[in-house]
Amino acid sequence: MDDTREAFAAHDAYDRDGNGFSLSTTPFEARIVAEGSDYELRVTVPTLDGAAEETVESVVEDGWFETFSLRVEDAPDATRIAVSEPTVERVDDTVTVTFEFAHDDPVRAAEAAKILAEFVEGTYIEGVVPGYTYRPPVAGLLSQARQQGDGGSDGASGPMPL
């Protein structure tokens, strides 16, 4: 367990958070806890209605949630480790995506958790329904996405380098 704590503490994307670590590279709540070589990552995002200033009709909210849930199932494919299919739960104005995986290398586990959380963030932003006024942090993420889509602040065009 000490190796796990050291690996996450040494990774610049994590901050100690009680008995686990929170990810600092996403404005959404992303927290990971480890028990030996078993890891659980929980990423919490707002529902559309929870993020929008206006009321989002239930048919729009339900369609968004269904699509988000289906798309986030692909997140494990973004890593090179075996990750269980995520669970996606909606309670009130929040959605929690939970991933579980086991790995003997805590450094690789820390990187995999970061990839999974950022996949959820990207999936969320791709699925935001236009026509609403969004509150932070969604408003800020949409603004960043638009700037990158316009080629970033340097006026460059084309795809972003990997």
Legacy VTK file of the C-alpha trace (Angstrom):
# vtk DataFile Version 3.0
C-alpha trace
ASCII
DATASET POLYDATA
POINTS 162 float
0.000 0.000 0.000
2.921 2.332 0.646
4.015 1.900 -2.982
0.538 2.928 -4.094
0.496 6.020 -1.886
3.967 6.968 -3.108
3.039 6.480 -6.767
-0.074 8.655 -6.532
1.652 11.259 -4.341
4.529 11.485 -6.847
2.153 11.915 -9.801
1.607 15.635 -10.444
-2.082 15.081 -11.326
-3.138 13.875 -7.865
-3.721 15.438 -4.460
-4.051 13.459 -1.237
-7.718 13.263 -0.215
-8.434 11.383 3.014
-7.893 7.692 2.351
-7.502 8.241 -1.396
-6.456 10.753 -4.017
-8.341 13.312 -6.066
-7.420 14.156 -9.627
-6.521 17.793 -10.252
-6.571 17.694 -14.070
-10.353 17.798 -14.378
-12.807 20.243 -12.818
-15.166 17.348 -12.119
-14.779 15.387 -8.916
-12.557 12.408 -9.667
-11.385 10.360 -6.703
-9.509 7.080 -6.517
-8.988 4.722 -3.598
-6.831 1.631 -3.507
-6.967 -1.544 -1.481
-3.760 -3.399 -2.237
-3.663 -3.753 -6.016
-7.427 -3.133 -6.398
-8.522 0.346 -7.443
-11.832 2.154 -7.549
-12.210 5.417 -9.431
-15.342 7.535 -9.071
-15.941 10.471 -11.387
-18.891 12.726 -10.564
-20.362 15.082 -13.147
-23.517 17.196 -13.120
-26.573 16.194 -15.078
-27.501 18.631 -17.835
-30.226 20.035 -15.606
-27.706 20.340 -12.777
-25.304 22.272 -15.016
-27.755 24.487 -16.902
-29.236 27.746 -15.702
-32.520 26.888 -17.407
-34.648 23.838 -16.698
-33.800 20.958 -19.015
-36.865 18.984 -20.086
-36.878 15.402 -18.813
-36.955 13.924 -22.332
-33.729 15.811 -23.181
-32.159 14.888 -19.840
-33.054 11.210 -20.219
-31.742 11.061 -23.787
-28.518 12.779 -22.759
-28.036 10.380 -19.831
-28.640 7.307 -21.982
-26.164 8.496 -24.624
-23.567 9.525 -22.014
-23.865 6.107 -20.318
-23.384 4.253 -23.604
-20.399 6.372 -24.657
-18.618 6.131 -21.309
-18.664 2.327 -21.626
-15.808 2.765 -24.136
-13.517 4.376 -21.543
-11.693 1.143 -20.592
-10.542 0.839 -24.227
-8.468 4.013 -23.723
-6.132 2.243 -21.286
-3.752 -0.661 -21.670
-4.987 -2.376 -18.543
-8.060 -4.495 -17.836
-10.835 -2.304 -16.447
-14.322 -3.517 -15.602
-17.272 -2.031 -17.443
-18.150 1.173 -15.610
-21.291 1.643 -13.590
-23.148 4.865 -14.294
-25.645 6.113 -11.725
-27.806 9.227 -11.776
-29.010 10.638 -8.456
-30.734 14.012 -8.402
-28.471 16.471 -10.272
-25.332 14.312 -10.422
-24.037 11.327 -12.347
-21.352 9.093 -10.874
-19.225 6.867 -13.098
-17.349 4.137 -11.229
-14.483 2.077 -12.611
-12.837 -0.848 -10.871
-9.579 -2.446 -11.882
-6.623 -4.341 -10.480
-3.009 -3.727 -11.316
0.277 -4.615 -9.633
2.067 -1.473 -10.848
0.731 1.588 -8.963
2.456 4.001 -11.365
0.552 2.507 -14.309
-2.626 2.409 -12.199
-2.309 6.140 -11.471
-1.902 6.917 -15.166
-4.812 4.635 -16.116
-7.103 6.329 -13.587
-6.158 9.730 -14.999
-6.935 8.542 -18.533
-10.307 7.152 -17.464
-11.326 10.340 -15.632
-10.294 12.536 -18.553
-12.198 10.238 -20.941
-15.336 10.821 -18.849
-14.728 14.588 -18.985
-14.297 14.547 -22.760
-17.359 12.356 -23.236
-19.366 14.729 -21.070
-18.315 17.816 -23.032
-18.944 16.120 -26.390
-22.493 15.347 -25.267
-23.480 18.753 -23.906
-26.702 19.856 -25.573
-26.519 23.326 -27.162
-29.124 25.966 -26.464
-28.697 26.215 -22.705
-26.651 28.548 -20.533
-24.253 26.430 -18.494
-22.729 27.234 -15.114
-19.131 26.504 -14.108
-17.330 24.226 -14.492
-19.211 23.205 -17.654
-19.188 26.769 -19.031
-15.399 26.931 -18.696
-14.890 23.540 -20.327
-17.101 24.532 -23.262
-15.138 27.764 -23.663
-11.841 25.832 -23.696
-13.230 23.391 -26.256
-14.331 26.240 -28.514
-10.908 27.886 -28.272
-9.166 24.630 -29.145
-11.644 24.068 -31.972
-10.737 27.503 -33.319
-7.072 26.532 -33.339
-6.153 27.718 -29.855
-4.894 31.095 -28.779
-2.082 31.230 -31.356
-4.477 31.211 -34.294
-3.140 27.884 -35.602
-5.566 25.660 -37.402
-5.798 21.931 -37.812
-5.713 19.105 -35.313
-4.052 19.489 -31.953
-0.708 17.649 -31.685
-0.672 14.475 -29.585
LINES 1 163
162 0 1 2 3 4 5 6 7 8 9 10 11 12 13 14 15 16 17 18 19 20 21 22 23 24 25 26 27 28 29 30 31 32 33 34 35 36 37 38 39 40 41 42 43 44 45 46 47 48 49 50 51 52 53 54 55 56 57 58 59 60 61 62 63 64 65 66 67 68 69 70 71 72 73 74 75 76 77 78 79 80 81 82 83 84 85 86 87 88 89 90 91 92 93 94 95 96 97 98 99 100 101 102 103 104 105 106 107 108 109 110 111 112 113 114 115 116 117 118 119 120 121 122 123 124 125 126 127 128 129 130 131 132 133 134 135 136 137 138 139 140 141 142 143 144 145 146 147 148 149 150 151 152 153 154 155 156 157 158 159 160 161
